Amino acid sequence: MSDVLAEILGSTGFVRLNRPNRGNSVTPKVVTELGETVQSLCDTDTVRSVVLTGTGRVFCAGADVQEMNSVYVADGADGLASYLADVWMPAVQRTVRVIWGAPKPVVAALNGAATAGGLDFGLACDARVASTNARFAESYVNLGMVPVAGGAYLLPLIAGLSAATELLASGQLIDAERAHALGLVDQLCSPDELETRAIELATKLAHGPAETFARLKQIVRGPRTADFNSALQESYEANVSLIRRDDVMSQIVAVMQRYSKEESIR
């Protein structure tokens, strides 16, 4: 079965990350498919809005560290650094740009934990509905990295500078109620209501003509898009430099090996 599922319910397109046994984590292939699926639904005339969600208990755990560890085992630290810089980070940034600039409303239905790139994908959407059992963290710092997918720009934009700096620097995991209080989440609901509430919100955002929303979004986000793209480039350059440091690579390897060990135990 595909790692990314697409479905149209009425006038709402659903995009579901479908790797529940891997926390809906993404590889370059998966994240590319995610962006292509969002774009394809936006290009479909009968689709008025898009909902992004995950299967299982996790929305998206960010990078698939198991896959990263396979690169490290095969090619060593230098090979992993090159892979992250040349393949992984560009793929992630391409997709987050698609979500940010989508011409139709995109609502994140956060069914569970959204961490690192998973949180960034949600923040790039136009609105967010979360299950009460969802959890959130900008956990890149645990790898010694800065956010790859725009979190260093999006989190301060949405939550304010002070709260965002604390979350970015600590990697702290927060619950849905705290996320709602910070404005990271627009609505909270029970798990069984999540998709219904997401469809309702997406339909509300798609109230007017499709072209009207597209123009409105250009006006609302246009002045920020240049800043967003600049932040993505700065994040990329920072990470290319950081992952060449021994102390950062050591953190990346430690996290990969810990997750690999946990996976083998399961």
C-alpha positions in Angstrom: 0.0 0.0 0.0 1.1 3.5 -0.7 2.9 5.6 2.0 0.7 8.5 1.0 -3.0 8.0 0.4 -5.3 10.4 -1.5 -9.1 10.5 -1.2 -11.8 12.9 -2.2 -14.8 13.2 0.2 -17.3 15.5 -1.4 -15.4 18.6 -2.3 -12.6 18.0 0.2 -9.4 16.2 -0.7 -7.7 14.1 2.0 -4.0 13.4 2.1 -3.0 10.8 4.6 0.6 9.9 5.6 0.3 6.1 5.8 3.3 4.7 7.6 1.8 4.1 11.0 4.4 1.5 12.0 7.1 4.2 11.5 5.2 7.1 13.1 4.3 8.4 9.7 7.9 9.6 9.4 9.2 10.7 6.0 12.0 9.7 3.7 12.8 11.9 0.7 10.6 9.7 -1.5 7.7 9.9 0.9 7.9 13.6 1.5 8.1 14.2 -2.3 5.0 12.1 -2.8 3.3 14.1 0.0 4.0 17.4 -1.8 3.0 16.0 -5.2 -0.3 14.7 -3.8 -1.2 18.0 -2.2 -0.4 19.7 -5.5 -2.4 17.2 -7.5 -5.5 17.7 -5.3 -5.2 21.5 -5.6 -5.1 21.1 -9.4 -8.3 19.1 -9.3 -11.3 21.3 -10.2 -13.8 19.4 -8.0 -11.6 19.7 -5.0 -12.3 22.9 -3.0 -10.0 22.3 0.0 -7.4 19.8 1.3 -7.0 18.1 4.7 -3.6 16.8 5.6 -3.6 14.0 8.3 -2.0 10.7 9.3 -3.1 7.2 9.8 -2.7 5.5 13.2 -1.8 7.3 16.4 0.8 9.8 15.1 0.4 12.7 12.7 4.1 12.8 11.6 7.3 12.1 13.6 9.5 14.0 11.1 12.4 12.3 9.5 12.6 8.5 9.2 15.8 8.1 11.4 15.8 4.4 10.5 16.4 5.3 6.9 19.0 7.8 7.9 20.8 5.2 10.0 20.9 2.9 6.9 22.8 5.6 5.0 25.1 6.1 7.9 25.9 2.3 8.2 26.5 2.1 4.5 28.4 5.4 3.9 29.6 6.7 7.2 29.3 10.2 8.7 30.5 12.0 5.6 28.0 10.0 3.4 25.2 10.8 5.8 26.1 14.5 5.8 26.1 14.6 2.0 22.8 12.7 1.9 21.1 15.1 4.3 22.4 18.2 2.4 21.9 17.0 -1.1 18.8 14.8 -0.9 16.9 14.9 2.3 16.7 18.6 3.2 15.9 19.8 -0.3 13.1 17.3 -0.6 11.6 18.4 2.7 11.8 22.1 1.8 10.2 21.6 -1.6 7.2 20.0 0.0 6.8 22.6 2.7 6.8 25.3 0.0 4.0 23.5 -1.8 1.9 23.4 1.4 2.7 27.1 2.2 1.8 28.3 -1.3 -1.2 26.0 -2.0 -3.9 27.9 -3.9 -6.7 26.2 -2.0 -7.3 26.0 1.8 -5.1 23.3 3.5 -6.1 22.2 7.0 -4.0 20.0 9.1 -6.0 17.4 11.1 -3.5 16.5 13.8 -4.5 13.0 14.9 -1.5 12.5 17.2 2.1 13.6 17.8 3.5 16.1 15.4 7.2 16.6 15.9 10.1 18.2 14.0 9.2 18.3 10.3 5.8 16.9 11.2 5.0 20.0 13.2 6.4 22.2 10.5 4.1 20.6 7.9 1.2 21.4 10.1 2.3 25.0 10.8 2.6 25.6 7.0 -1.1 24.9 6.6 -3.8 27.5 6.6 -5.4 26.2 9.8 -5.0 23.3 12.3 -7.5 21.1 14.1 -6.0 18.7 16.7 -7.2 15.7 18.7 -7.0 16.2 22.4 -4.4 13.4 22.5 -2.0 15.1 20.1 1.5 16.2 21.2 3.9 18.7 19.7 7.6 19.4 19.7 10.2 21.2 17.6 12.6 18.4 18.4 15.4 19.2 15.8 17.5 20.4 18.7 17.8 16.7 19.9 19.7 16.1 16.7 21.8 19.2 17.1 20.0 20.8 14.1 17.8 23.8 13.5 14.4 23.2 11.9 14.6 22.1 8.3 11.1 22.7 7.2 10.5 26.3 8.3 9.8 26.0 12.0 12.2 28.7 13.0 10.1 31.1 10.9 6.6 29.7 11.4 6.7 29.1 15.1 7.5 32.7 16.1 5.0 33.9 13.5 2.2 31.9 15.1 3.2 31.6 18.8 5.2 34.7 19.4 9.0 35.1 19.7 9.4 34.3 23.4 7.3 31.1 23.5 8.7 30.0 20.1 12.3 30.5 21.2 11.7 28.3 24.3 10.2 25.5 22.3 12.8 25.7 19.6 15.8 25.7 22.0 14.4 23.1 24.4 12.8 20.6 22.1 10.1 20.4 24.8 7.0 18.2 24.1 3.8 20.0 24.8 0.2 18.7 25.0 -2.7 19.8 22.8 -4.1 22.2 25.4 -0.8 24.1 25.6 -0.5 24.1 21.9 -4.0 25.6 21.6 -3.2 28.2 24.2 -0.2 29.3 22.2 -2.2 29.5 19.0 -0.5 26.5 17.3 -3.8 24.8 17.1 -7.0 26.6 16.1 -9.5 24.0 17.4 -9.4 21.0 19.7 -11.7 18.1 19.6 -12.1 14.4 20.6 -10.3 11.9 18.3 -13.5 10.6 16.8 -14.6 14.1 15.8 -11.3 15.1 14.2 -12.0 14.5 10.5 -15.5 15.9 10.7 -14.2 19.1 12.3 -11.4 19.4 9.8 -13.8 19.1 6.9 -16.1 21.7 8.5 -13.2 24.1 8.9 -11.8 23.4 5.4 -15.3 24.0 3.9 -15.6 27.3 5.8 -12.3 28.5 4.4 -13.5 27.5 0.9 -16.7 29.5 1.2 -16.0 31.9 -1.8 -14.9 31.2 -5.3 -11.6 29.2 -5.6 -9.9 32.0 -7.4 -10.9 34.5 -4.8 -9.3 32.4 -2.0 -6.1 31.9 -4.1 -5.8 35.7 -4.6 -6.6 36.3 -0.9 -3.9 33.9 0.2 -1.4 35.6 -2.1 -2.2 38.9 -0.5 -2.1 37.6 3.1 1.0 35.5 2.7 2.7 37.4 -0.1 4.7 39.8 2.1 5.8 36.9 4.3 6.7 34.5 1.5 10.0 36.1 0.7 10.9 36.0 4.4 9.8 32.4 4.6 12.0 31.4 1.7 14.9 33.3 3.2 14.4 31.5 6.5 14.3 28.2 4.7 17.6 29.0 2.9 19.2 30.2 6.1 18.0 27.0 7.9 19.5 24.9 5.1 22.8 26.7 5.2 23.0 26.4 9.0 22.3 22.7 9.0 24.8 22.0 6.2 27.4 23.7 8.5 26.2 22.0 11.7 26.1 18.4 10.5 29.8 18.7 9.6 30.6 19.3 13.2 31.7 16.3 15.2 29.5 17.1 18.2 26.4 17.5 16.1 27.0 14.3 14.1 27.5 12.5 17.4 24.0 13.6 18.5 22.5 12.6 15.2 24.2 9.1 15.4 23.1 8.7 19.0 19.4 9.4 18.2 19.5 7.1 15.2 21.0 4.3 17.1 18.6 4.7 20.0 15.6 4.5 17.6 17.1 1.6 15.7 17.5 -0.3 19.0 13.9 0.4 20.0 12.7 -0.7 16.6 14.6 -4.0 16.9 13.2 -4.6 20.3 9.7 -4.3 18.9 
